[in-house]
């Protein structure tokens, strides 16, 4: 990755009456990086990207894209941004190709350049075979892909995707995620907002967890899960003397705690995958028999719960 940030946000704040929707948000994104804003609905994600895209004037703070300040009054600096909003921005009575050509002209593309970019975007979004079908005949996932394609037409330096997979089927969601992965690999800076933990874990090189307008943590997935110790939780369903089985597990070096909970032994373990055979042996040595095993590794949902005291989708 390169050192210079494509996107630089510094101290963004936005208030609506008594509601402080965004409170001092700061982060940067470099070329070839997918940066995620992860948070529940109402956390301030869309307000933040509206300020970044120059659609909304912040009450305080500044946005720069490729070194140029972005505000609602700086149309030239917005040319480096491709915005894919959460709400579909397509014309249902136009074909996919007609939609792309229409928006391409708004971006200033004409002639052979417009034709070639239209074909390239249809290919990237997997819509080439349906290029001349009306958008109102598309599935929800296909409409979402066309929406993304419109944001790609002018080859932006920064692509902003606001909840691009909301309401689509699993197959379409996977196609969208694959497209995003390809864009970052090609060197585009991508800002991706979502409340789906699994999407953030799959796509994002780094991410920020936003809650009630505040960035409560920022880093890679590994760095964030490290904030809660990177310890696994293992539940062993055991027949026999549960207390003895728990004591035997607790005696293992990598087990930080072992408690009896509802006819099971629940252990907090450093590296459950490696330790599981030793734990099973310890239970057997204590005269117990393991009838079921569940392993829960730390994930972004656990991090969010740890940092905010509530589940991601509350």
Residue frames as qw, qx, qy, qz and C-alpha x, y, z in Angstrom:
[[0.000, 0.885, 0.465, 0.000, 0.00, 0.00, 0.00],
 [0.363, 0.548, -0.033, 0.753, 1.04, 3.59, -0.54],
 [0.313, -0.211, -0.519, 0.767, 1.74, 6.05, 2.25],
 [0.168, 0.001, -0.016, -0.986, -0.46, 8.96, 1.09],
 [0.325, 0.388, 0.773, -0.383, -4.13, 8.73, 1.95],
 [0.038, 0.370, 0.649, 0.664, -6.61, 8.88, -0.92],
 [0.389, -0.728, -0.380, -0.417, -9.23, 9.86, 1.67],
 [0.336, 0.023, -0.559, 0.758, -8.54, 11.87, 4.81],
 [0.390, -0.735, -0.411, -0.374, -11.34, 12.67, 7.28],
 [0.359, 0.098, -0.507, 0.777, -10.56, 14.89, 10.25],
 [0.009, 0.202, 0.557, -0.806, -12.94, 15.64, 13.12],
 [0.252, -0.291, -0.579, -0.718, -16.24, 15.33, 11.24],
 [0.090, 0.292, 0.726, -0.616, -19.27, 16.39, 13.25],
 [0.252, -0.272, -0.511, -0.776, -22.93, 16.72, 12.29],
 [0.117, 0.230, 0.722, -0.641, -25.86, 17.62, 14.48],
 [0.232, -0.423, -0.624, -0.615, -29.58, 17.44, 13.74],
 [0.521, -0.697, -0.148, -0.471, -31.28, 19.52, 16.42],
 [0.574, -0.661, 0.416, -0.249, -30.49, 17.85, 19.74],
 [0.974, 0.006, 0.208, 0.089, -29.10, 14.73, 18.05],
 [0.062, -0.754, 0.589, 0.285, -25.32, 14.60, 17.55],
 [0.936, 0.293, 0.031, -0.192, -25.33, 12.15, 14.64],
 [0.825, 0.314, -0.198, 0.427, -21.57, 12.17, 13.98],
 [0.459, -0.886, 0.069, 0.006, -19.13, 13.14, 16.71],
 [0.215, -0.812, 0.519, 0.161, -15.52, 13.81, 15.71],
 [0.939, 0.158, 0.295, 0.083, -15.00, 11.04, 13.14],
 [0.109, 0.820, -0.508, -0.241, -11.43, 10.82, 11.78],
 [0.813, -0.092, 0.545, 0.181, -9.76, 8.19, 9.58],
 [0.222, 0.659, -0.483, -0.532, -7.86, 7.75, 6.32],
 [0.889, 0.223, 0.399, -0.034, -7.95, 5.30, 3.41],
 [0.159, -0.580, 0.591, 0.538, -5.06, 4.53, 1.04],
 [0.610, 0.418, -0.444, -0.506, -5.05, 3.26, -2.54],
 [0.543, 0.176, -0.817, -0.085, -5.77, -0.45, -2.88],
 [0.018, -0.008, -0.815, 0.579, -7.35, -0.61, 0.57],
 [0.428, -0.519, -0.573, -0.468, -10.90, -1.51, 1.53],
 [0.042, 0.106, -0.574, 0.811, -11.80, 0.39, 4.69],
 [0.334, -0.486, -0.769, -0.248, -14.99, -0.57, 6.47],
 [0.276, -0.277, 0.325, -0.861, -17.38, 1.43, 8.64],
 [0.431, -0.229, -0.871, -0.058, -19.08, -1.20, 10.75],
 [0.135, 0.026, 0.531, -0.836, -22.04, -0.35, 12.92],
 [0.210, 0.479, 0.839, -0.150, -25.76, -0.88, 13.48],
 [0.096, 0.662, 0.488, 0.560, -28.47, 1.04, 11.66],
 [0.283, -0.918, -0.201, -0.192, -28.57, 4.58, 13.01],
 [0.754, -0.398, -0.053, 0.520, -24.92, 4.60, 14.09],
 [0.031, -0.870, 0.125, 0.477, -23.98, 7.51, 11.82],
 [0.606, -0.056, 0.615, 0.502, -22.54, 5.63, 8.83],
 [0.396, 0.650, 0.530, 0.374, -24.68, 7.21, 6.11],
 [0.086, -0.989, -0.080, 0.088, -24.32, 10.71, 7.56],
 [0.516, -0.593, 0.414, 0.458, -20.55, 10.23, 7.60],
 [0.525, 0.107, 0.630, 0.562, -20.31, 9.14, 3.98],
 [0.233, 0.862, 0.424, 0.154, -22.71, 11.90, 2.91],
 [0.208, -0.931, 0.151, 0.257, -20.19, 14.39, 4.30],
 [0.555, -0.336, 0.586, 0.485, -17.29, 12.53, 2.67],
 [0.467, 0.412, 0.657, 0.426, -19.05, 12.55, -0.71],
 [0.097, -0.052, 0.102, 0.989, -19.75, 16.27, -0.47],
 [0.229, -0.522, -0.686, -0.452, -23.51, 15.87, -0.25],
 [0.505, -0.789, -0.349, -0.025, -23.72, 17.23, 3.27],
 [0.197, 0.721, -0.328, 0.577, -21.83, 20.10, 4.89],
 [0.628, -0.271, -0.610, 0.399, -20.25, 19.07, 8.19],
 [0.323, -0.930, -0.152, -0.091, -20.77, 21.33, 11.19],
 [0.297, -0.824, 0.473, 0.095, -17.10, 20.85, 11.95],
 [0.723, -0.192, 0.615, 0.251, -14.13, 19.02, 10.47],
 [0.318, 0.679, -0.410, -0.520, -12.78, 18.50, 6.99],
 [0.880, 0.170, 0.439, 0.063, -12.69, 15.91, 4.18],
 [0.140, 0.709, -0.516, -0.459, -9.89, 15.67, 1.62],
 [0.898, 0.230, 0.373, 0.036, -9.80, 13.30, -1.37],
 [0.754, 0.309, 0.143, 0.562, -6.47, 13.07, -3.24],
 [0.437, -0.146, -0.128, 0.878, -5.38, 16.19, -1.41],
 [0.110, -0.323, -0.271, -0.900, -8.37, 18.32, -2.37],
 [0.223, 0.126, 0.626, -0.736, -10.96, 19.52, 0.10],
 [0.161, -0.342, -0.820, -0.429, -14.47, 18.16, -0.50],
 [0.201, 0.308, 0.506, -0.780, -17.61, 20.15, 0.33],
 [0.459, 0.615, 0.634, -0.096, -21.02, 20.57, -1.34],
 [0.262, 0.924, 0.000, -0.278, -19.51, 23.61, -3.10],
 [0.149, -0.635, 0.668, 0.360, -16.45, 21.88, -4.62],
 [0.888, 0.333, 0.127, -0.289, -17.73, 19.96, -7.67],
 [0.533, 0.650, -0.542, -0.008, -14.26, 19.46, -9.17],
 [0.128, -0.456, 0.827, -0.303, -12.96, 17.59, -6.13],
 [0.758, 0.043, 0.482, -0.437, -15.98, 15.27, -6.27],
 [0.707, 0.516, -0.370, -0.312, -14.84, 13.96, -9.66],
 [0.224, 0.434, -0.859, 0.152, -12.46, 11.57, -7.89],
 [0.385, -0.042, 0.758, -0.525, -15.36, 9.98, -5.96],
 [0.443, -0.128, -0.729, -0.506, -17.74, 7.24, -7.04],
 [0.364, -0.106, 0.587, -0.715, -20.75, 7.02, -4.73],
 [0.408, -0.193, -0.830, -0.329, -23.04, 3.99, -4.59],
 [0.386, -0.308, 0.326, -0.806, -25.92, 4.99, -2.30],
 [0.273, 0.046, 0.907, -0.317, -28.01, 2.62, -0.23],
 [0.579, 0.550, 0.403, -0.446, -31.12, 3.58, -2.19],
 [0.629, 0.245, 0.585, 0.451, -31.09, 2.47, -5.82],
 [0.115, 0.711, -0.090, -0.688, -30.23, 5.26, -8.28],
 [0.210, -0.009, 0.811, 0.546, -31.30, 3.69, -11.55],
 [0.511, 0.226, -0.086, -0.825, -34.08, 4.28, -14.07],
 [0.586, 0.035, 0.793, -0.164, -36.28, 1.15, -14.17],
 [0.694, 0.615, 0.297, -0.228, -37.66, 1.87, -17.66],
 [0.347, 0.783, -0.490, -0.160, -34.16, 2.01, -19.20],
 [0.948, 0.107, -0.274, 0.125, -31.98, -0.97, -20.05],
 [0.737, -0.523, 0.047, 0.425, -28.76, -1.60, -18.16],
 [0.572, 0.171, 0.262, 0.758, -26.77, -0.20, -21.07],
 [0.026, 0.756, 0.302, 0.580, -29.02, 2.86, -21.35],
 [0.557, -0.817, -0.135, 0.060, -28.69, 3.54, -17.64],
 [0.714, -0.339, 0.149, 0.594, -24.91, 3.39, -17.85],
 [0.414, 0.388, 0.328, 0.755, -24.75, 5.59, -20.95],
 [0.180, -0.869, -0.294, -0.354, -27.05, 8.17, -19.35],
 [0.594, -0.783, 0.013, 0.185, -25.02, 8.42, -16.15],
 [0.724, -0.040, 0.233, 0.648, -21.79, 8.26, -18.14],
 [0.256, 0.661, 0.265, 0.654, -22.80, 11.44, -19.99],
 [0.401, -0.896, -0.117, -0.150, -23.44, 13.12, -16.64],
 [0.739, -0.500, 0.170, 0.419, -19.85, 12.21, -15.73],
 [0.117, 0.831, -0.314, -0.444, -18.68, 13.86, -18.96],
 [0.466, -0.153, 0.804, 0.336, -17.95, 10.67, -20.91],
 [0.603, 0.598, 0.005, -0.529, -18.71, 10.70, -24.65],
 [0.561, 0.600, -0.498, -0.278, -18.09, 8.79, -27.86],
 [0.745, 0.217, -0.628, 0.059, -15.78, 5.79, -27.89],
 [0.098, 0.293, -0.710, 0.633, -14.75, 6.38, -24.27],
 [0.605, -0.097, 0.317, -0.724, -18.35, 6.15, -23.09],
 [0.875, 0.163, -0.304, -0.339, -18.97, 3.02, -25.18],
 [0.595, 0.292, -0.701, 0.263, -15.86, 1.25, -23.93],
 [0.103, -0.241, 0.659, -0.705, -16.47, 2.12, -20.27],
 [0.750, -0.044, 0.086, -0.655, -20.07, 0.95, -20.56],
 [0.864, 0.180, -0.454, -0.119, -18.93, -2.43, -21.89],
 [0.375, 0.327, -0.716, 0.490, -16.20, -2.71, -19.25],
 [0.344, -0.212, 0.510, -0.759, -18.60, -1.97, -16.40],
 [0.855, 0.024, -0.119, -0.504, -21.19, -4.43, -17.72],
 [0.747, 0.239, -0.607, 0.127, -18.46, -7.08, -17.68],
 [0.134, 0.313, -0.671, 0.659, -17.23, -6.21, -14.17],
 [0.488, -0.103, 0.421, -0.758, -20.74, -6.31, -12.75],
 [0.234, 0.057, 0.970, 0.040, -21.69, -9.51, -14.55],
 [0.445, 0.568, 0.436, -0.537, -24.49, -7.87, -16.54],
 [0.016, 0.361, -0.613, -0.703, -23.16, -8.21, -20.10],
 [0.015, 0.209, 0.931, 0.298, -25.72, -10.87, -21.07],
 [0.015, -0.725, -0.671, 0.153, -28.58, -8.70, -19.74],
 [0.266, -0.204, 0.060, 0.940, -27.22, -5.39, -21.04],
 [0.182, -0.118, -0.420, -0.881, -30.23, -4.68, -23.26],
 [0.352, -0.528, -0.771, -0.052, -32.92, -5.76, -20.78],
 [0.232, -0.740, -0.051, -0.629, -34.89, -3.14, -18.87],
 [0.111, 0.324, -0.706, 0.620, -33.84, -2.65, -15.27],
 [0.620, -0.183, 0.291, -0.705, -37.36, -3.28, -14.01],
 [0.920, 0.096, -0.310, -0.219, -36.95, -6.88, -15.20],
 [0.410, 0.439, -0.696, 0.393, -33.89, -7.39, -12.98],
 [0.692, -0.463, -0.525, 0.177, -33.73, -9.16, -9.64],
 [0.363, -0.932, -0.007, 0.014, -32.87, -7.10, -6.57],
 [0.713, -0.427, 0.309, 0.463, -29.27, -8.31, -6.72],
 [0.560, 0.379, 0.411, 0.611, -28.89, -7.36, -10.38],
 [0.001, 0.931, 0.209, 0.300, -30.25, -3.89, -9.67],
 [0.560, -0.785, 0.145, 0.222, -27.68, -3.54, -6.89],
 [0.707, -0.101, 0.393, 0.578, -24.90, -4.55, -9.28],
 [0.347, 0.682, 0.357, 0.536, -26.09, -2.00, -11.83],
 [0.293, -0.950, -0.088, -0.059, -26.12, 0.60, -9.06],
 [0.661, -0.539, 0.290, 0.433, -22.48, -0.23, -8.32],
 [0.633, 0.292, 0.436, 0.570, -21.63, -0.09, -12.02],
 [0.126, 0.915, 0.236, 0.301, -22.90, 3.47, -12.27],
 [0.437, -0.879, 0.148, 0.120, -20.49, 4.50, -9.52],
 [0.728, -0.275, 0.439, 0.449, -17.59, 2.89, -11.40],
 [0.627, 0.702, 0.300, 0.152, -18.12, 4.45, -14.82],
 [0.221, 0.944, -0.164, 0.181, -15.75, 7.40, -14.48],
 [0.795, 0.142, -0.406, 0.427, -13.01, 5.29, -12.85],
 [0.336, -0.889, 0.071, -0.303, -13.00, 7.04, -9.49],
 [0.308, 0.487, -0.684, 0.449, -10.00, 7.08, -7.19],
 [0.181, -0.049, 0.767, -0.613, -12.29, 6.52, -4.20],
 [0.463, -0.276, -0.675, -0.504, -15.40, 4.31, -4.35],
 [0.281, -0.133, 0.591, -0.744, -17.94, 4.71, -1.55],
 [0.456, -0.203, -0.797, -0.339, -20.37, 1.84, -1.05],
 [0.355, -0.224, 0.446, -0.790, -23.20, 2.40, 1.43],
 [0.598, 0.048, 0.702, -0.384, -24.75, -0.91, 2.52],
 [0.363, 0.368, -0.561, -0.646, -24.61, -2.31, -1.05],
 [0.263, -0.007, -0.952, -0.155, -25.99, -5.76, -0.18],
 [0.340, 0.122, 0.577, -0.733, -29.09, -4.79, 1.79],
 [0.685, 0.340, 0.295, -0.574, -32.09, -6.87, 0.74],
 [0.569, 0.486, -0.564, -0.349, -30.34, -9.13, -1.79],
 [0.986, -0.099, -0.040, -0.126, -30.21, -12.92, -1.95],
 [0.695, -0.549, 0.385, 0.261, -27.05, -14.82, -0.87],
 [0.748, 0.261, 0.397, 0.463, -25.93, -15.54, -4.46],
 [0.270, 0.862, 0.140, 0.405, -26.19, -11.90, -5.48],
 [0.439, -0.881, 0.174, 0.007, -24.49, -10.82, -2.27],
 [0.786, -0.280, 0.385, 0.395, -21.54, -13.07, -3.02],
 [0.591, 0.542, 0.323, 0.503, -21.28, -11.65, -6.56],
 [0.029, -0.964, -0.025, -0.264, -21.23, -8.11, -5.17],
 [0.616, -0.720, 0.284, 0.144, -18.56, -8.98, -2.61],
 [0.793, 0.051, 0.382, 0.471, -16.40, -10.60, -5.30],
 [0.386, 0.781, 0.207, 0.446, -16.68, -7.42, -7.40],
 [0.289, -0.942, 0.120, -0.119, -15.57, -5.28, -4.47],
 [0.779, -0.423, 0.347, 0.305, -12.59, -7.56, -3.84],
 [0.699, 0.373, 0.337, 0.509, -11.50, -7.20, -7.47],
 [0.135, 0.931, 0.095, 0.326, -11.73, -3.39, -7.32],
 [0.488, -0.832, 0.260, 0.047, -9.44, -3.15, -4.30],
 [0.819, -0.120, 0.404, 0.390, -6.99, -5.58, -5.91],
 [0.546, 0.615, 0.294, 0.487, -6.88, -3.29, -8.94],
 [0.424, 0.069, -0.172, 0.887, -5.75, -0.40, -6.72],
 [0.237, -0.637, -0.279, -0.678, -8.97, 1.49, -6.02],
 [0.003, -0.076, 0.656, -0.751, -9.55, 2.88, -2.53],
 [0.440, -0.423, -0.669, -0.424, -12.88, 1.56, -1.26],
 [0.204, -0.149, 0.552, -0.795, -14.92, 2.86, 1.67],
 [0.463, -0.216, -0.797, -0.321, -17.51, 0.23, 2.60],
 [0.371, -0.242, 0.462, -0.768, -20.28, 0.70, 5.14],
 [0.605, -0.128, -0.738, -0.271, -22.16, -2.27, 6.52],
 [0.559, -0.459, 0.436, -0.536, -23.85, -3.72, 9.56],
 [0.985, 0.055, -0.124, -0.104, -23.02, -7.26, 8.41],
 [0.526, -0.696, 0.479, 0.097, -20.08, -8.52, 10.44],
 [0.821, 0.032, 0.508, 0.258, -19.23, -11.30, 7.98],
 [0.546, 0.783, 0.148, 0.258, -18.89, -8.82, 5.10],
 [0.117, -0.940, 0.302, -0.103, -16.51, -6.63, 7.07],
 [0.695, -0.456, 0.542, 0.123, -14.40, -9.64, 8.07],
 [0.798, 0.315, 0.439, 0.266, -14.20, -10.84, 4.46],
 [0.482, 0.785, 0.191, 0.338, -13.55, -7.55, 2.66],
 [0.095, -0.979, 0.072, -0.163, -11.90, -5.02, 4.90],
 [0.637, 0.343, -0.418, 0.549, -8.16, -4.52, 5.27],
 [0.146, -0.044, -0.540, 0.827, -8.96, -2.16, 8.13],
 [0.261, -0.631, -0.593, -0.426, -12.19, -1.00, 9.65],
 [0.058, -0.199, 0.421, -0.883, -13.66, 1.35, 12.19],
 [0.221, -0.506, -0.832, 0.060, -16.49, 0.44, 14.52],
 [0.100, -0.259, 0.010, -0.961, -18.93, 3.33, 14.79],
 [0.299, -0.519, -0.794, 0.100, -21.63, 3.56, 17.45],
 [0.154, -0.871, -0.403, 0.234, -23.86, 6.52, 18.23],
 [0.297, 0.947, -0.015, 0.120, -21.76, 8.72, 15.97],
 [0.320, -0.804, 0.499, 0.038, -18.44, 7.87, 17.60],
 [0.715, 0.396, -0.573, 0.057, -15.54, 5.78, 16.30],
 [0.737, -0.600, 0.229, -0.212, -15.04, 3.43, 19.24],
 [0.695, -0.356, 0.554, 0.288, -12.24, 1.34, 17.69],
 [0.596, 0.735, -0.227, -0.230, -10.17, 1.16, 14.51],
 [0.281, -0.549, 0.772, 0.157, -7.74, -1.40, 13.08],
 [0.417, 0.174, -0.817, -0.358, -7.49, -4.73, 11.30],
 [0.817, -0.312, -0.309, -0.373, -9.81, -7.57, 12.28],
 [0.767, -0.040, -0.514, 0.383, -6.92, -9.21, 14.13],
 [0.190, 0.246, -0.364, 0.878, -6.11, -6.00, 15.99],
 [0.501, -0.358, -0.015, -0.788, -9.72, -5.48, 17.01],
 [0.879, -0.259, -0.368, -0.155, -10.29, -9.04, 18.18],
 [0.598, 0.151, -0.517, 0.594, -7.02, -8.68, 20.08],
 [0.176, -0.455, 0.226, -0.843, -8.69, -6.03, 22.22],
 [0.798, -0.354, 0.085, -0.480, -10.72, -8.77, 23.88],
 [0.560, -0.518, 0.644, -0.061, -7.72, -11.04, 24.33],
 [0.538, 0.409, -0.646, -0.356, -8.05, -13.22, 21.21],
 [0.236, -0.153, 0.917, -0.284, -9.24, -16.03, 23.47],
 [0.462, -0.116, -0.707, -0.522, -11.64, -18.72, 22.32],
 [0.567, -0.188, 0.475, -0.646, -14.64, -19.98, 24.24],
 [0.398, 0.108, -0.883, -0.222, -15.10, -23.76, 24.26],
 [0.690, -0.208, 0.290, -0.629, -18.21, -25.49, 25.58],
 [0.268, 0.190, -0.943, -0.053, -17.80, -29.18, 26.40],
 [0.790, -0.263, -0.051, -0.551, -20.93, -31.22, 27.09],
 [0.208, 0.379, -0.862, 0.266, -19.74, -33.74, 29.65],
 [0.836, -0.378, -0.278, -0.286, -21.19, -36.77, 31.41],
 [0.730, -0.053, -0.476, 0.487, -19.64, -37.65, 34.76],
 [0.441, -0.662, -0.294, 0.530, -18.17, -35.40, 37.43],
 [0.339, 0.852, 0.187, 0.352, -18.45, -31.92, 35.92],
 [0.326, -0.928, 0.180, 0.006, -16.52, -30.22, 38.71],
 [0.727, -0.365, 0.462, 0.353, -13.59, -32.62, 38.33],
 [0.642, 0.477, 0.410, 0.438, -13.64, -32.17, 34.54],
 [0.098, 0.967, 0.065, 0.225, -13.59, -28.39, 34.93],
 [0.516, -0.782, 0.318, 0.146, -10.70, -28.58, 37.39],
 [0.774, -0.046, 0.476, 0.415, -8.73, -30.80, 35.02],
 [0.480, 0.706, 0.298, 0.427, -9.23, -28.37, 32.13],
 [0.154, -0.982, 0.034, -0.103, -8.37, -25.36, 34.29],
 [0.701, -0.549, 0.333, 0.311, -5.02, -26.99, 35.13],
 [0.721, 0.371, 0.327, 0.485, -3.92, -26.75, 31.47],
 [0.382, -0.316, 0.030, 0.868, -1.58, -23.84, 30.76],
 [0.037, 0.160, 0.456, 0.875, -3.55, -22.41, 27.81],
 [0.312, -0.635, -0.658, -0.257, -6.90, -22.49, 29.67],
 [0.057, 0.356, -0.289, 0.887, -7.49, -19.24, 31.53],
 [0.470, -0.094, 0.493, -0.726, -10.77, -20.36, 33.12],
 [0.359, -0.105, -0.877, -0.301, -13.07, -23.37, 33.24],
 [0.377, -0.044, 0.468, -0.798, -16.54, -23.24, 34.76],
 [0.101, 0.296, 0.949, 0.042, -19.53, -25.52, 35.03],
 [0.342, 0.233, 0.026, -0.910, -22.56, -24.08, 33.23],
 [0.769, 0.236, 0.078, -0.589, -25.80, -25.96, 32.63],
 [0.929, -0.007, 0.370, -0.002, -24.42, -29.51, 32.47],
 [0.745, 0.574, -0.041, 0.338, -21.36, -28.43, 30.51],
 [0.596, -0.506, 0.050, 0.622, -17.80, -27.26, 31.10],
 [0.382, 0.898, 0.133, 0.173, -17.16, -23.84, 29.54],
 [0.699, -0.349, 0.105, 0.615, -13.51, -22.91, 29.04],
 [0.247, 0.955, -0.104, -0.129, -11.77, -19.73, 27.92],
 [0.865, -0.104, 0.331, 0.364, -8.80, -20.92, 25.88],
 [0.068, 0.783, -0.397, -0.474, -5.83, -19.46, 24.04],
 [0.280, 0.413, -0.771, -0.395, -5.85, -21.38, 20.75],
 [0.777, -0.022, 0.420, -0.467, -8.78, -23.79, 20.99],
 [0.830, 0.433, -0.278, -0.215, -7.90, -25.65, 17.77],
 [0.440, 0.476, -0.714, 0.264, -4.55, -26.76, 19.18],
 [0.194, -0.311, 0.705, -0.607, -5.73, -27.29, 22.74],
 [0.783, -0.081, -0.072, -0.612, -8.89, -29.29, 22.10],
 [0.798, 0.094, -0.595, 0.018, -7.20, -32.75, 22.11],
 [0.281, 0.190, -0.680, 0.650, -5.53, -31.96, 25.44],
 [0.438, -0.172, 0.272, -0.840, -8.83, -30.76, 26.88],
 [0.853, -0.027, -0.314, -0.415, -10.61, -33.94, 25.80],
 [0.663, 0.141, -0.671, 0.301, -7.82, -36.00, 27.37],
 [0.002, -0.242, 0.549, -0.800, -8.06, -33.97, 30.57],
 [0.678, -0.150, 0.060, -0.717, -11.79, -34.60, 30.84],
 [0.872, 0.051, -0.468, -0.135, -11.27, -38.33, 30.21],
 [0.456, 0.237, -0.670, 0.535, -8.53, -38.40, 32.85],
 [0.252, -0.181, 0.457, -0.834, -11.01, -36.93, 35.33],
 [0.225, 0.203, 0.933, -0.193, -13.45, -39.74, 34.58],
 [0.442, 0.558, 0.247, -0.658, -15.71, -37.75, 32.31],
 [0.482, 0.249, 0.721, 0.431, -16.93, -38.34, 28.76],
 [0.119, 0.404, -0.111, -0.900, -17.39, -35.53, 26.22],
 [0.449, 0.455, 0.769, 0.013, -20.61, -35.85, 24.23],
 [0.358, 0.840, 0.340, 0.225, -20.54, -32.51, 22.42],
 [0.495, -0.307, 0.046, 0.811, -18.16, -29.67, 21.59],
 [0.266, 0.903, 0.293, 0.166, -18.81, -26.06, 20.59],
 [0.556, -0.205, 0.029, 0.805, -16.00, -23.63, 19.79],
 [0.146, 0.946, 0.284, 0.053, -16.65, -19.88, 19.61],
 [0.605, 0.033, 0.025, 0.795, -13.77, -17.77, 18.34],
 [0.056, -0.656, -0.220, 0.720, -13.67, -14.01, 18.91],
 [0.365, 0.476, 0.553, 0.577, -15.18, -12.05, 16.03],
 [0.058, 0.279, 0.053, 0.957, -16.31, -8.53, 15.29],
 [0.536, -0.582, -0.429, -0.436, -19.68, -9.19, 16.89],
 [0.725, -0.458, -0.380, 0.346, -17.89, -10.03, 20.14],
 [0.410, 0.041, -0.084, 0.907, -15.69, -6.95, 19.80],
 [0.187, -0.476, -0.258, -0.820, -18.72, -4.71, 19.26],
 [0.668, -0.591, -0.422, -0.162, -20.50, -6.21, 22.26],
 [0.691, -0.275, -0.297, 0.599, -17.34, -5.78, 24.36],
 [0.293, 0.108, 0.005, 0.950, -16.89, -2.12, 23.37],
 [0.263, -0.305, -0.208, -0.891, -20.49, -0.92, 23.39],
 [0.273, 0.020, 0.761, -0.588, -22.37, -3.29, 25.68],
 [0.695, 0.384, 0.321, -0.516, -24.88, -4.20, 22.98],
 [0.688, 0.153, 0.646, 0.295, -25.11, -6.51, 19.98],
 [0.203, -0.139, 0.451, 0.858, -24.24, -5.21, 16.52],
 [0.129, -0.325, -0.677, -0.647, -27.79, -5.58, 15.17],
 [0.116, -0.551, -0.670, 0.484, -29.66, -4.16, 18.15]]
